[in-house]
Amino acid sequence: MMQGEKIRTGLIGYGLSGSVFHAPLIRAVPDLELLKVVTGRRRQVTEELPDVLPVEKAEELFDDPGIDLVVVTTPNRLHYVQAKKALEAGKHVVVEKPFTLRVDEAWELTRLAEAKGLFLSVFHNRRWDSGFLTLRRYIGEGRLGEVHTYRARFDRFRPEVRNRWKERDPEGGGTLYDLGSHLIDQALLLFGEPRTVWADVRNQRVGSTTPDWFHLVLQYENGRRVILDSGSMVLEPGPTWEVHGTRGSYIQTGMDSQEESLKRGLRPGDPGWGEEPAEHHAFLTESGEEGLRKERVRSLKGRYETFYRGVRDAIREGRPAPVTPVEATRVIRVIERAIQSSRTGQVLPY
C-alpha cells in the first residue's frame, strides 16, 4: 500500500464492541477510513456515523474491491468463519478477542494469512490499560525484583443473567472467553508461556448457561504462580493487580477509565483521555537498605488508540502487528487447557 493512501475499512457488527470500541478507535486514526458497517442496527449507524454506509451482509465487504481491511466484532463462535472468508477474499483482518474458540482454528487462520501475505491481528486492547502499562513498566525496570506471585482480577456485580449472547450462548459465551482473554493475554505478555495450567470454571449465578466465575493458576518453571480470577457477583472487588517480587510489591485497585470514556463520547486526545483518578493509582512498596519504602505511583496514561495505529503501520510499512496471531493463539491454548482442567480436576501441561 502506498504511503498516504487511506486504509479503507469495513466493520462486521455494531454491538458493544463495534460501536463503543472499534468504530471510534478506527476513526481516531486519520489514515484509516471506515466506509461500511455490517449490522441490523441501520438507524444507529446512520445517526452515529452519518458518513458510513450500513449494509446487511458480510459478503458486501468481502466482495468489495474498495475495502482493504475487515474488522470482525461478531459473537465469538463466528470469528473463525468470518475471518477466514475475509482472508480468502484478500482482505487484511482484525478480529475482536478471543481470536477463535479452538487452537486449530487459530493456527489455520494464521497460516492462511501468511500464505496470502495478509495482515492479521486480534484486538487485545487491555494491553494498553493505564494500570497494566504502569505495572509492566515497573516490572521491566526491575523495581519488584523477580516476580514470584502475580494475581489479577476482573470482577463485576451482575447477579441477574442478561439476555445477550455473551451470557447465553453456550458456544463461546461466558466470562472465560470474554474477560479471561484479557487477563491471560496480559499475563503471557509479561511472563511468556507457563509450564502448567490448573483451573476451576463454574456457572455461579442462578439460570446461568455459560461460565460466569473462574479461577486459573499458571505455574512457571521458576516456581512463579500467576493467579487469575473473575466473578459476576462481587460487590466489593479486591485489588485489580496484586504482584509480589523479591524486591517489592505492587497493589492497585479500580478499572481502567477508557471504556467508560468511550461510552460517554470521549475520544483519544480529548482532555482527560486515558487518565486514572488519583484513588486508583497503585501502591509500590520496595525493600532497600533503609528498610521498606511505600509510595503511591502515578499511573501512565492508557492508550487504546495504539492498537489501530499499529494496524496502520503494519499494513502500510510492514511493521509487526500490535498483537500477533501467534500471541493471540497462546491465549486460546490456555483457555482450552483451563476448560479441560476444570472438567477433569487435573493440573495440565501447557
Rosetta blueprint (number, residue, H / E / L):
1 M L
2 M L
3 Q L
4 G L
5 E L
6 K L
7 I E
8 R E
9 T E
10 G E
11 L E
12 I E
13 G L
14 Y L
15 G L
16 L H
17 S H
18 G H
19 S H
20 V H
21 F H
22 H H
23 A H
24 P H
25 L H
26 I H
27 R H
28 A L
29 V L
30 P L
31 D L
32 L E
33 E E
34 L E
35 L E
36 K E
37 V E
38 V E
39 T L
40 G L
41 R L
42 R H
43 R H
44 Q H
45 V H
46 T H
47 E H
48 E H
49 L L
50 P L
51 D L
52 V L
53 L E
54 P E
55 V E
56 E L
57 K L
58 A L
59 E H
60 E H
61 L H
62 F H
63 D L
64 D L
65 P L
66 G L
67 I L
68 D L
69 L E
70 V E
71 V E
72 V E
73 T L
74 T L
75 P L
76 N H
77 R H
78 L H
79 H H
80 Y H
81 V H
82 Q H
83 A H
84 K H
85 K H
86 A H
87 L H
88 E H
89 A L
90 G L
91 K L
92 H E
93 V E
94 V E
95 V E
96 E E
97 K L
98 P L
99 F L
100 T L
101 L L
102 R L
103 V H
104 D H
105 E H
106 A H
107 W H
108 E H
109 L H
110 T H
111 R H
112 L H
113 A H
114 E H
115 A H
116 K H
117 G L
118 L L
119 F L
120 L E
121 S E
122 V E
123 F E
124 H L
125 N H
126 R H
127 R H
128 W H
129 D L
130 S H
131 G H
132 F H
133 L H
134 T H
135 L H
136 R H
137 R H
138 Y H
139 I H
140 G H
141 E L
142 G L
143 R L
144 L L
145 G L
146 E L
147 V E
148 H E
149 T E
150 Y E
151 R E
152 A E
153 R E
154 F L
155 D L
156 R L
157 F E
158 R L
159 P L
160 E L
161 V L
162 R L
163 N L
164 R L
165 W H
166 K H
167 E H
168 R H
169 D L
170 P L
171 E L
172 G L
173 G L
174 G L
175 T H
176 L H
177 Y H
178 D H
179 L H
180 G H
181 S H
182 H H
183 L H
184 I H
185 D H
186 Q H
187 A H
188 L H
189 L H
190 L H
191 F H
192 G L
193 E L
194 P L
195 R L
196 T E
197 V E
198 W E
199 A E
200 D E
201 V E
202 R E
203 N L
204 Q L
205 R L
206 V L
207 G L
208 S L
209 T L
210 T L
211 P L
212 D L
213 W E
214 F E
215 H E
216 L E
217 V E
218 L E
219 Q E
220 Y L
221 E L
222 N L
223 G L
224 R L
225 R E
226 V E
227 I E
228 L E
229 D E
230 S E
231 G E
232 S L
233 M E
234 V L
235 L L
236 E L
237 P L
238 G L
239 P L
240 T L
241 W E
242 E E
243 V E
244 H E
245 G E
246 T L
247 R L
248 G E
249 S E
250 Y E
251 I E
252 Q E
253 T L
254 G L
255 M L
256 D L
257 S L
258 Q H
259 E H
260 E H
261 S H
262 L H
263 K H
264 R L
265 G L
266 L L
267 R L
268 P L
269 G L
270 D L
271 P L
272 G L
273 W L
274 G L
275 E L
276 E L
277 P L
278 A H
279 E H
280 H H
281 H L
282 A E
283 F E
284 L E
285 T E
286 E E
287 S E
288 G E
289 E L
290 E L
291 G E
292 L E
293 R E
294 K E
295 E E
296 R E
297 V E
298 R L
299 S L
300 L L
301 K L
302 G L
303 R L
304 Y L
305 E H
306 T H
307 F H
308 Y H
309 R H
310 G H
311 V H
312 R H
313 D H
314 A H
315 I H
316 R H
317 E H
318 G L
319 R L
320 P L
321 A L
322 P L
323 V L
324 T L
325 P H
326 V H
327 E H
328 A H
329 T H
330 R H
331 V H
332 I H
333 R H
334 V H
335 I H
336 E H
337 R H
338 A H
339 I H
340 Q H
341 S H
342 S H
343 R H
344 T H
345 G L
346 Q L
347 V L
348 L E
349 P E
350 Y L
